[in-house]
Amino acid sequence: MPTYPLLSIAQIVPVTEAEGPGRRFALWFQGCPLRCLGCCNPEMLPFAGETPMTFAAVAELLRAAHAEHQLEGVTLLGGEPFAHAEAAVGLVDEAHRLNLSVMVFSGYTLENLRADPGAHPLLERIDILVDGPYLRHQPEKRRRWIGSANQRVHFLSDRCAADDPRWLLPNTVEIRLRDGVVTVNGFPVSGIGLGLRTQ
Ligand code: SF4
């Protein structure tokens, strides 16, 4: 079994339908080197304040969530997943062992990532990549799960269908209350962030 760096976690939602097709395990990394105009998760920009978790601990959470909820996939967000690529690879491999699809939201474009050899191990493992910076003044109006109109969806494997009609259903936001703390995830909502952790 290879060893992986600790994962710098901002938030984990064990099951959500607001971050890609079907029921998904969603993990937000803490730390992003980009500065998108109107970043929807500004509390996840610093490479500090994370909850460090081992690969084994996160993989156990994933397996438990899959056993309970029959997941369709895993979604990685941030923060910037490619700033945590080495740690993310192990989780992606675990997802594929469980026959789950992997969707990643990145502020980098596919061309940026293909030009960076350090990004290739993660990039080569992704089934769906949503690329490009989030631009608040270009809100996406048609494609579900996508924040801004400039962002592209790349189906990088045949595990997920590009013509899946779920991509054109109305967007959703999920609001949770746990231990007195509210969290929101899904389509970016002005004035409501993801920084309040429940996990
Ligand atoms: S990539 Fe995501 S976290 Fe980073 S600046 Fe852009 S919107 Fe914010």
Residues whose N, C-alpha, C, O or C-beta is under 5 A from the ligand:
A	BS01	SF4	C32 L34 R35 C36 C39 C40 N41 G78 G79 E80 G107 Y134
